[in-house]
Amino acid sequence: MNEKIVPKIGTNEPPLRWNNAFNPFLRALGYAVAYNFSDPKPLVTGVSGSCVVPQIHISQNDTFSAVWVGIGGFFGHTLIQTGTEQDCVGGVIQYSAWYELLPSDSVTITTMEISPGDEMTASISLENPAESIWSIRIDDLSTGQSFSQNFFYSSSKLSAEWIIERPDVNDTLGEIADFGSVTLSDCKVTMDNQVRAFGYSPSVRIFMYENSGTRLADVSDYGNDGSAFRVQYLT
């Protein structure tokens, strides 16, 4: 992309389309970016972001949440992603780190022990374009733990995402955990061989709703530097 795109504070376009496996209105909060939403190009080769693991609240029902960065989820059926999960199951709160390369299931990173308040960074990058080798890396800056591994994956490379999700549980959409608020910061995308804050690329803001139409959480505008936004649980 040759021209510089100045961040448009308050961007609030509805998603134009989303793959069948990931309906944004029911399960996602955050932002997605692309070279052009009307005519997407396979130019996204990196994504990164940071956040503090939220302290979720104990609930009577089992509840679930995941915070992740990813590539390729907006337009097609490919999605490579990594992040943390915060669940309350049977009254017990659980935290973990994971990665996923659709259509395969997510993989828990058992070598990392995640706690609320931990400062996390995550990144995905195309290391070898000729052989479609991608690197997934996630770091816990609070404990010094990290995970890094290369994978072969055929990605659409059409979009990058920074998302809080309520995942499927046993093939059923889970109930969102009360995560309070989460700030995703230092959110960057590599697109057309340029690394930039996500707000300097065309973006859409994504909200989460119940089937009844009730909004479950709010997503802020991004700041003046185009690299951070806040998600607030509402119900």
Backbone as CSV, one residue per row, in Angstrom:
resi,resn,N_x,N_y,N_z,CA_x,CA_y,CA_z,C_x,C_y,C_z
1,MET,0.862,-1.182,0.000,0.000,0.000,0.000,0.896,1.229,0.000
2,ASN,0.774,2.044,-1.009,1.698,3.163,-1.162,1.315,4.367,-0.307
3,GLU,0.003,4.686,-0.253,-0.390,5.868,0.474,-0.506,5.578,1.967
4,LYS,-0.232,6.601,2.796,-0.409,6.466,4.235,-1.867,6.725,4.577
5,ILE,-2.462,5.816,5.330,-3.859,5.963,5.746,-3.872,6.457,7.178
6,VAL,-4.399,7.640,7.395,-4.466,8.218,8.734,-5.566,7.505,9.513
7,PRO,-5.305,7.137,10.758,-6.352,6.454,11.535,-7.629,7.280,11.605
8,LYS,-8.749,6.614,11.424,-10.047,7.267,11.548,-10.628,6.884,12.890
9,ILE,-10.538,7.781,13.858,-11.016,7.493,15.198,-12.519,7.245,15.150
10,GLY,-12.919,6.112,15.744,-14.345,5.798,15.779,-14.811,4.971,14.607
11,THR,-13.881,4.369,13.855,-14.283,3.491,12.765,-15.264,2.449,13.294
12,ASN,-16.399,2.328,12.632,-17.452,1.457,13.153,-18.224,0.821,12.005
13,GLU,-17.509,0.422,10.956,-18.165,-0.235,9.843,-18.551,-1.650,10.240
14,PRO,-19.734,-2.125,9.833,-20.057,-3.532,10.096,-19.217,-4.429,9.201
15,PRO,-18.861,-5.627,9.667,-18.132,-6.547,8.808,-18.910,-6.843,7.534
16,LEU,-18.204,-6.900,6.399,-18.857,-7.155,5.129,-19.179,-8.636,4.966
17,ARG,-18.265,-9.497,5.443,-18.497,-10.930,5.411,-17.547,-11.566,6.399
18,TRP,-17.823,-12.791,6.703,-16.963,-13.516,7.642,-17.118,-14.992,7.313
19,ASN,-16.097,-15.772,7.576,-16.202,-17.180,7.205,-17.281,-17.873,8.032
20,ASN,-17.754,-18.992,7.510,-18.868,-19.700,8.154,-18.513,-20.214,9.530
21,ALA,-17.222,-20.422,9.776,-16.808,-20.983,11.060,-16.681,-19.932,12.145
22,PHE,-16.822,-18.661,11.779,-16.550,-17.627,12.771,-17.487,-16.447,12.565
23,ASN,-18.712,-16.552,13.099,-19.698,-15.476,12.986,-19.355,-14.373,13.973
24,PRO,-18.982,-13.172,13.516,-18.483,-12.155,14.437,-19.528,-11.619,15.387
25,PHE,-20.782,-11.511,14.925,-21.788,-10.876,15.762,-22.136,-11.721,16.981
26,LEU,-21.957,-13.025,16.907,-22.304,-13.912,18.014,-21.119,-14.233,18.907
27,ARG,-19.892,-14.131,18.407,-18.785,-14.684,19.171,-17.553,-13.802,19.268
28,ALA,-17.521,-12.646,18.639,-16.259,-11.909,18.569,-16.407,-10.453,18.970
29,LEU,-15.312,-9.931,19.522,-15.172,-8.518,19.859,-13.785,-8.082,19.414
30,GLY,-13.665,-6.900,18.831,-12.336,-6.418,18.494,-12.282,-5.737,17.157
31,TYR,-11.156,-5.927,16.472,-10.925,-5.285,15.181,-10.349,-6.280,14.186
32,ALA,-10.668,-6.062,12.916,-10.022,-6.750,11.806,-9.548,-5.701,10.813
33,VAL,-8.435,-5.967,10.155,-7.923,-5.064,9.123,-7.667,-5.852,7.847
34,ALA,-7.682,-5.150,6.725,-7.394,-5.746,5.427,-6.847,-4.656,4.517
35,TYR,-6.227,-5.064,3.434,-5.726,-4.096,2.456,-6.873,-3.297,1.875
36,ASN,-7.964,-3.999,1.566,-9.157,-3.361,1.014,-10.309,-4.322,1.265
37,PHE,-11.342,-3.884,1.974,-12.436,-4.786,2.314,-13.332,-5.091,1.125
38,SER,-13.351,-4.223,0.137,-14.152,-4.483,-1.064,-13.412,-5.368,-2.056
39,ASP,-12.092,-5.271,-2.034,-11.263,-6.041,-2.959,-10.002,-6.503,-2.222
40,PRO,-10.141,-7.472,-1.306,-9.004,-7.875,-0.465,-7.870,-8.499,-1.271
41,LYS,-6.651,-8.274,-0.789,-5.453,-8.816,-1.415,-4.691,-9.664,-0.396
42,PRO,-4.028,-10.727,-0.856,-3.285,-11.610,0.071,-1.940,-11.006,0.447
43,LEU,-1.973,-9.944,1.249,-0.769,-9.176,1.561,-0.439,-9.153,3.043
44,VAL,-1.242,-9.814,3.888,-1.002,-9.797,5.326,-0.055,-10.943,5.687
45,THR,1.106,-10.599,6.214,2.114,-11.618,6.538,2.573,-11.557,7.997
46,GLY,1.942,-10.703,8.797,2.313,-10.659,10.202,1.280,-9.935,11.037
47,VAL,1.165,-10.339,12.303,0.269,-9.685,13.244,0.889,-9.822,14.631
48,SER,0.681,-8.825,15.470,1.184,-8.901,16.841,0.327,-8.027,17.739
49,GLY,0.406,-8.286,19.040,-0.343,-7.500,20.001,0.009,-7.903,21.416
50,SER,-0.423,-7.078,22.372,-0.147,-7.310,23.787,-1.413,-7.099,24.599
51,CYS,-1.486,-7.751,25.761,-2.578,-7.507,26.695,-2.192,-8.065,28.056
52,VAL,-2.955,-7.673,29.060,-2.837,-8.249,30.397,-3.956,-9.269,30.556
53,VAL,-3.615,-10.477,31.002,-4.616,-11.536,31.157,-5.687,-11.076,32.137
54,PRO,-6.953,-11.078,31.709,-8.005,-10.580,32.603,-8.340,-11.555,33.726
55,GLN,-8.767,-10.996,34.852,-9.304,-11.793,35.959,-10.786,-11.994,35.699
56,ILE,-11.202,-13.202,35.363,-12.624,-13.425,35.134,-13.313,-13.739,36.454
57,HIS,-14.640,-13.646,36.456,-15.427,-13.826,37.665,-16.058,-15.212,37.682
58,ILE,-16.156,-15.788,38.884,-16.811,-17.080,39.042,-18.294,-16.933,38.709
59,SER,-18.820,-17.907,37.998,-20.223,-17.872,37.591,-20.886,-19.206,37.885
60,GLN,-22.211,-19.182,38.000,-22.948,-20.422,38.234,-22.872,-21.336,37.020
61,ASN,-22.989,-20.742,35.830,-22.864,-21.522,34.606,-21.397,-21.591,34.190
62,ASP,-21.064,-22.574,33.371,-19.741,-22.624,32.774,-19.608,-21.483,31.758
63,THR,-18.524,-20.721,31.847,-18.327,-19.580,30.959,-16.922,-19.623,30.379
64,PHE,-16.742,-18.960,29.218,-15.509,-19.111,28.463,-15.141,-17.794,27.777
65,SER,-13.850,-17.582,27.607,-13.380,-16.430,26.836,-11.974,-16.707,26.343
66,ALA,-11.647,-16.123,25.199,-10.305,-16.241,24.634,-9.901,-14.887,24.077
67,VAL,-8.636,-14.546,24.266,-8.065,-13.317,23.710,-6.980,-13.742,22.733
68,TRP,-7.059,-13.276,21.478,-6.102,-13.773,20.498,-5.805,-12.770,19.385
69,VAL,-4.676,-13.023,18.719,-4.348,-12.365,17.454,-4.368,-13.433,16.374
70,GLY,-4.718,-13.036,15.155,-4.806,-14.037,14.098,-4.663,-13.428,12.714
71,ILE,-4.541,-14.302,11.746,-4.434,-13.918,10.336,-5.364,-14.803,9.520
72,GLY,-6.155,-14.161,8.654,-6.928,-14.873,7.645,-8.347,-15.210,8.011
73,GLY,-8.850,-14.760,9.159,-10.165,-15.202,9.597,-11.346,-14.466,9.002
74,PHE,-11.134,-13.291,8.447,-12.276,-12.451,8.096,-12.968,-12.877,6.809
75,PHE,-12.207,-13.227,5.795,-12.795,-13.459,4.475,-12.910,-14.935,4.091
76,GLY,-12.082,-15.780,4.649,-12.032,-17.148,4.156,-12.115,-18.163,5.265
77,HIS,-11.798,-19.392,4.933,-11.879,-20.492,5.886,-10.532,-20.797,6.523
78,THR,-9.518,-19.992,6.237,-8.235,-20.180,6.904,-8.131,-19.204,8.063
79,LEU,-7.550,-19.665,9.160,-7.307,-18.801,10.313,-6.195,-19.419,11.137
80,ILE,-5.113,-18.672,11.323,-4.022,-19.074,12.196,-4.012,-18.083,13.349
81,GLN,-4.000,-18.584,14.598,-4.236,-17.706,15.741,-3.515,-18.224,16.979
82,THR,-3.258,-17.319,17.922,-2.691,-17.704,19.209,-3.099,-16.690,20.259
83,GLY,-3.184,-17.163,21.517,-3.581,-16.258,22.584,-3.763,-16.994,23.893
84,THR,-4.606,-16.430,24.761,-4.896,-17.042,26.055,-6.384,-17.339,26.164
85,GLU,-6.711,-18.276,27.049,-8.110,-18.602,27.318,-8.363,-18.470,28.810
86,GLN,-9.547,-17.938,29.145,-9.958,-17.717,30.532,-11.353,-18.308,30.704
87,ASP,-11.456,-19.401,31.437,-12.721,-20.120,31.565,-13.080,-20.330,33.031
88,CYS,-14.374,-20.483,33.276,-14.867,-20.914,34.581,-15.716,-22.156,34.342
89,VAL,-15.225,-23.306,34.799,-15.893,-24.586,34.559,-16.123,-25.271,35.902
90,GLY,-17.378,-25.546,36.212,-17.706,-26.175,37.484,-17.298,-25.340,38.681
91,GLY,-17.327,-24.009,38.513,-16.954,-23.106,39.595,-15.460,-22.928,39.764
92,VAL,-14.659,-23.537,38.889,-13.203,-23.423,38.952,-12.708,-22.597,37.779
93,ILE,-11.912,-21.564,38.064,-11.379,-20.699,37.015,-10.076,-21.287,36.475
94,GLN,-9.960,-21.306,35.158,-8.807,-21.891,34.488,-8.226,-20.898,33.488
95,TYR,-6.897,-20.853,33.406,-6.204,-19.981,32.457,-5.212,-20.819,31.665
96,SER,-5.063,-20.517,30.385,-4.127,-21.274,29.563,-3.713,-20.451,28.357
97,ALA,-2.626,-20.870,27.721,-2.195,-20.331,26.429,-2.422,-21.410,25.380
98,TRP,-2.616,-21.006,24.136,-2.977,-21.958,23.091,-2.656,-21.382,21.715
99,TYR,-2.722,-22.250,20.703,-2.676,-21.812,19.312,-3.621,-22.689,18.508
100,GLU,-3.953,-22.223,17.308,-4.882,-22.983,16.472,-4.640,-22.647,15.007
101,LEU,-4.711,-23.674,14.164,-4.626,-23.521,12.723,-5.840,-24.226,12.128
102,LEU,-6.878,-23.450,11.806,-8.093,-24.058,11.275,-7.782,-24.810,9.976
103,PRO,-8.444,-25.964,9.745,-9.593,-26.502,10.490,-9.223,-27.384,11.678
104,SER,-7.954,-27.479,12.034,-7.566,-28.293,13.186,-8.058,-27.645,14.477
105,ASP,-8.193,-28.458,15.524,-8.606,-27.953,16.826,-7.478,-27.160,17.477
106,SER,-7.838,-26.374,18.470,-6.841,-25.606,19.207,-5.946,-26.548,20.012
107,VAL,-4.721,-26.097,20.253,-3.736,-26.874,21.001,-3.325,-26.078,22.231
108,THR,-3.533,-26.627,23.419,-3.105,-25.975,24.649,-1.590,-26.067,24.781
109,ILE,-0.967,-24.947,25.130,0.486,-24.916,25.331,0.740,-25.288,26.787
110,THR,1.013,-26.548,27.015,1.100,-27.069,28.377,2.375,-26.639,29.098
111,THR,3.349,-26.110,28.367,4.602,-25.676,28.994,4.496,-24.287,29.606
112,MET,3.349,-23.640,29.455,3.155,-22.306,30.013,2.051,-22.338,31.062
113,GLU,2.290,-21.705,32.195,1.286,-21.553,33.240,0.867,-20.085,33.273
114,ILE,-0.399,-19.841,32.986,-0.906,-18.482,32.835,-1.725,-18.088,34.055
115,SER,-1.548,-16.844,34.497,-2.291,-16.325,35.649,-2.881,-14.964,35.298
116,PRO,-3.988,-14.588,35.948,-4.537,-13.248,35.708,-3.515,-12.192,36.111
117,GLY,-3.452,-11.130,35.324,-2.491,-10.065,35.578,-1.187,-10.230,34.831
118,ASP,-0.953,-11.413,34.236,0.267,-11.612,33.458,0.228,-10.733,32.205
119,GLU,1.361,-10.127,31.879,1.482,-9.320,30.673,1.932,-10.225,29.529
120,MET,1.109,-10.317,28.494,1.353,-11.229,27.384,1.627,-10.471,26.094
121,THR,2.477,-11.038,25.254,2.633,-10.578,23.879,2.508,-11.787,22.971
122,ALA,1.951,-11.588,21.780,1.777,-12.684,20.836,2.024,-12.177,19.426
123,SER,2.557,-13.051,18.585,2.814,-12.672,17.203,2.724,-13.885,16.295
124,ILE,2.360,-13.624,15.056,2.335,-14.618,13.991,2.987,-13.982,12.784
125,SER,3.911,-14.687,12.144,4.610,-14.095,11.003,4.933,-15.163,9.971
126,LEU,4.928,-14.753,8.720,5.285,-15.638,7.611,6.805,-15.641,7.478
127,GLU,7.425,-16.755,7.830,8.880,-16.846,7.845,9.452,-17.244,6.497
128,ASN,8.752,-18.110,5.770,9.236,-18.600,4.483,8.078,-18.620,3.500
129,PRO,7.896,-17.546,2.733,6.749,-17.492,1.813,6.755,-18.605,0.778
130,ALA,7.930,-18.993,0.290,7.990,-20.015,-0.753,7.464,-21.350,-0.270
131,GLU,7.637,-21.650,1.021,7.207,-22.934,1.569,6.038,-22.805,2.542
132,SER,5.453,-21.611,2.641,4.294,-21.356,3.524,4.582,-21.754,4.962
133,ILE,5.749,-21.334,5.465,6.129,-21.612,6.838,5.834,-20.384,7.693
134,TRP,5.006,-20.576,8.713,4.606,-19.509,9.616,5.195,-19.746,11.003
135,SER,5.520,-18.665,11.686,5.998,-18.731,13.063,4.921,-18.219,14.005
136,ILE,4.626,-18.995,15.046,3.729,-18.577,16.119,4.573,-18.391,17.374
137,ARG,4.417,-17.231,18.015,5.162,-16.959,19.241,4.243,-16.279,20.255
138,ILE,4.327,-16.732,21.511,3.594,-16.085,22.599,4.504,-16.038,23.810
139,ASP,4.568,-14.876,24.462,5.469,-14.653,25.587,4.684,-14.151,26.787
140,ASP,5.000,-14.701,27.954,4.494,-14.195,29.221,5.612,-13.350,29.832
141,LEU,5.506,-12.038,29.700,6.573,-11.151,30.163,6.653,-11.100,31.677
142,SER,5.584,-11.485,32.349,5.572,-11.471,33.816,6.345,-12.637,34.418
143,THR,6.352,-13.767,33.724,7.014,-14.957,34.258,8.244,-15.374,33.477
144,GLY,8.414,-14.827,32.279,9.534,-15.221,31.434,9.271,-16.464,30.605
145,GLN,8.076,-17.044,30.714,7.745,-18.217,29.915,7.434,-17.806,28.477
146,SER,7.728,-18.697,27.535,7.432,-18.392,26.140,7.238,-19.681,25.351
147,PHE,6.628,-19.522,24.198,6.440,-20.621,23.260,6.675,-20.075,21.869
148,SER,7.421,-20.817,21.050,7.671,-20.423,19.666,7.825,-21.676,18.824
149,GLN,7.120,-21.715,17.707,7.211,-22.890,16.838,6.812,-22.501,15.417
150,ASN,7.442,-23.146,14.439,7.111,-22.930,13.039,6.146,-23.999,12.558
151,PHE,5.260,-23.604,11.627,4.257,-24.511,11.095,4.114,-24.284,9.596
152,PHE,3.828,-25.351,8.878,3.368,-25.208,7.495,1.880,-24.899,7.525
153,TYR,1.472,-23.866,6.800,0.054,-23.520,6.766,-0.239,-22.710,5.510
154,SER,-1.326,-23.061,4.847,-1.752,-22.353,3.646,-2.815,-21.331,4.039
155,SER,-2.398,-20.083,4.214,-3.285,-19.011,4.679,-3.763,-18.161,3.509
156,SER,-4.955,-17.611,3.664,-5.462,-16.661,2.663,-4.678,-15.353,2.678
157,LYS,-4.121,-14.998,3.848,-3.352,-13.748,4.026,-4.183,-12.499,3.690
158,LEU,-5.498,-12.591,3.883,-6.369,-11.486,3.489,-6.679,-10.520,4.622
159,SER,-6.449,-10.919,5.876,-6.844,-10.057,6.993,-6.001,-10.366,8.215
160,ALA,-6.026,-9.427,9.165,-5.446,-9.648,10.491,-6.510,-9.288,11.518
161,GLU,-6.476,-9.976,12.677,-7.507,-9.786,13.691,-6.909,-9.689,15.088
162,TRP,-7.572,-8.888,15.937,-7.292,-8.790,17.377,-8.639,-8.965,18.058
163,ILE,-8.843,-10.075,18.743,-10.195,-10.518,19.085,-10.285,-11.019,20.527
164,ILE,-11.426,-10.744,21.161,-11.890,-11.490,22.332,-13.074,-12.319,21.872
165,GLU,-13.030,-13.606,22.147,-14.001,-14.546,21.588,-14.650,-15.374,22.692
166,ARG,-15.900,-15.748,22.473,-16.480,-16.835,23.266,-16.460,-18.072,22.368
167,PRO,-15.624,-19.048,22.698,-15.399,-20.178,21.796,-16.513,-21.211,21.845
168,ASP,-16.490,-22.087,20.856,-17.378,-23.241,20.870,-16.919,-24.232,21.931
169,VAL,-17.877,-24.847,22.601,-17.602,-25.899,23.583,-18.496,-27.083,23.229
170,ASN,-17.879,-28.203,22.876,-18.629,-29.387,22.449,-19.585,-29.042,21.312
171,ASP,-19.039,-28.301,20.342,-19.769,-27.915,19.119,-20.943,-26.977,19.396
172,THR,-20.951,-26.341,20.562,-21.994,-25.375,20.897,-21.328,-24.069,21.331
173,LEU,-21.894,-22.940,20.905,-21.332,-21.654,21.274,-21.396,-21.472,22.786
174,GLY,-20.237,-21.240,23.416,-20.177,-21.124,24.862,-20.725,-19.793,25.360
175,GLU,-20.999,-19.744,26.652,-21.417,-18.504,27.302,-20.177,-17.680,27.627
176,ILE,-20.220,-16.384,27.311,-19.049,-15.530,27.505,-18.770,-15.326,28.990
177,ALA,-17.501,-15.437,29.370,-17.094,-15.174,30.747,-17.078,-13.671,31.008
178,ASP,-17.351,-13.284,32.240,-17.260,-11.880,32.648,-15.781,-11.556,32.840
179,PHE,-15.193,-10.931,31.832,-13.760,-10.620,31.852,-13.468,-9.197,32.306
180,GLY,-14.517,-8.453,32.681,-14.303,-7.074,33.126,-13.929,-6.192,31.949
181,SER,-12.685,-5.783,31.876,-12.208,-5.015,30.730,-10.823,-5.508,30.339
182,VAL,-10.544,-5.436,29.052,-9.254,-5.843,28.507,-8.786,-4.782,27.535
183,THR,-7.544,-4.353,27.667,-6.943,-3.434,26.704,-5.945,-4.201,25.855
184,LEU,-6.151,-4.188,24.558,-5.191,-4.766,23.624,-4.332,-3.624,23.098
185,SER,-3.032,-3.744,23.264,-2.114,-2.652,22.931,-1.015,-3.129,21.995
186,ASP,-0.279,-2.164,21.462,0.825,-2.453,20.541,0.371,-3.399,19.432
187,CYS,-0.839,-3.172,18.936,-1.416,-4.031,17.900,-0.890,-3.601,16.538
188,LYS,-0.124,-4.470,15.918,0.520,-4.140,14.645,0.241,-5.216,13.612
189,VAL,0.286,-4.791,12.354,0.090,-5.698,11.235,1.226,-5.484,10.238
190,THR,1.690,-6.573,9.642,2.603,-6.488,8.506,1.780,-6.731,7.251
191,MET,1.700,-5.692,6.414,0.885,-5.761,5.215,1.638,-5.111,4.058
192,ASP,1.723,-5.818,2.969,2.451,-5.310,1.804,3.877,-4.924,2.188
193,ASN,4.483,-5.760,3.036,5.877,-5.596,3.478,6.104,-4.362,4.337
194,GLN,5.049,-3.811,4.925,5.169,-2.675,5.826,4.555,-3.026,7.179
195,VAL,5.288,-2.724,8.253,4.785,-2.942,9.608,4.197,-1.630,10.109
196,ARG,2.973,-1.674,10.598,2.318,-0.452,11.055,1.295,-0.780,12.136
197,ALA,0.948,0.222,12.932,-0.170,0.085,13.858,-1.437,-0.202,13.060
198,PHE,-2.326,-1.030,13.624,-3.465,-1.492,12.833,-4.366,-0.353,12.379
199,GLY,-4.393,0.752,13.139,-5.263,1.858,12.777,-4.855,2.602,11.521
200,TYR,-3.680,2.294,10.986,-3.230,2.917,9.749,-3.601,2.092,8.526
201,SER,-4.445,1.084,8.710,-4.962,0.268,7.616,-6.480,0.275,7.684
202,PRO,-7.163,-0.002,6.588,-8.621,-0.115,6.634,-9.048,-1.142,7.679
203,SER,-9.996,-0.776,8.529,-10.375,-1.653,9.635,-11.877,-1.664,9.841
204,VAL,-12.347,-2.707,10.509,-13.732,-2.775,10.973,-13.720,-3.099,12.456
205,ARG,-14.662,-2.520,13.172,-14.823,-2.782,14.597,-15.949,-3.795,14.761
206,ILE,-15.752,-4.792,15.624,-16.668,-5.919,15.742,-17.221,-5.970,17.154
207,PHE,-18.546,-6.052,17.261,-19.212,-6.181,18.547,-19.812,-7.575,18.690
208,MET,-20.136,-7.959,19.916,-20.730,-9.263,20.191,-22.149,-9.096,20.713
209,TYR,-23.072,-9.901,20.173,-24.473,-9.823,20.551,-25.012,-11.207,20.906
210,GLU,-26.038,-11.231,21.759,-26.839,-12.425,21.925,-27.785,-12.538,20.727
211,ASN,-28.405,-13.717,20.553,-29.391,-13.865,19.479,-30.546,-12.885,19.637
212,SER,-30.814,-12.472,20.877,-31.897,-11.523,21.140,-31.565,-10.115,20.675
213,GLY,-30.302,-9.873,20.342,-29.876,-8.541,19.930,-29.190,-7.758,21.032
214,THR,-29.109,-8.319,22.244,-28.441,-7.644,23.356,-26.940,-7.638,23.137
215,ARG,-26.339,-6.440,23.246,-24.893,-6.338,23.113,-24.244,-6.795,24.409
216,LEU,-23.265,-7.684,24.308,-22.638,-8.274,25.479,-21.414,-7.516,25.962
217,ALA,-20.797,-6.750,25.090,-19.592,-6.014,25.468,-19.391,-4.878,24.491
218,ASP,-18.579,-3.922,24.887,-18.331,-2.751,24.057,-16.872,-2.738,23.618
219,VAL,-16.634,-2.184,22.457,-15.285,-2.051,21.905,-15.023,-0.570,21.659
220,SER,-13.960,-0.052,22.229,-13.674,1.373,22.123,-13.131,1.734,20.740
221,ASP,-13.097,3.037,20.468,-12.299,3.519,19.354,-10.834,3.196,19.644
222,TYR,-10.006,3.214,18.612,-8.580,3.077,18.884,-7.976,4.449,19.108
223,GLY,-6.867,4.489,19.825,-6.253,5.748,20.222,-5.585,6.471,19.071
224,ASN,-5.009,7.617,19.399,-4.426,8.470,18.370,-3.264,7.816,17.637
225,ASP,-2.576,6.864,18.291,-1.475,6.202,17.593,-1.943,4.987,16.803
226,GLY,-3.230,4.671,16.890,-3.785,3.596,16.073,-3.391,2.199,16.490
227,SER,-2.903,2.006,17.739,-2.366,0.693,18.095,-3.053,0.027,19.276
228,ALA,-4.053,0.657,19.893,-4.636,0.100,21.108,-6.137,0.371,21.149
229,PHE,-6.859,-0.539,21.817,-8.286,-0.346,22.063,-8.667,-1.131,23.307
230,ARG,-9.849,-0.821,23.835,-10.313,-1.422,25.081,-11.642,-2.114,24.845
231,VAL,-11.812,-3.282,25.470,-13.049,-4.032,25.401,-13.635,-4.124,26.806
232,GLN,-14.911,-3.789,26.946,-15.568,-3.752,28.251,-16.770,-4.692,28.263
233,TYR,-16.782,-5.619,29.219,-17.914,-6.510,29.410,-19.104,-5.692,29.928
234,LEU,-20.318,-5.968,29.417,-21.467,-5.127,29.740,-22.515,-5.797,30.608
235,THR,-22.687,-7.104,30.541,-23.826,-7.721,31.227,-23.381,-8.597,32.383
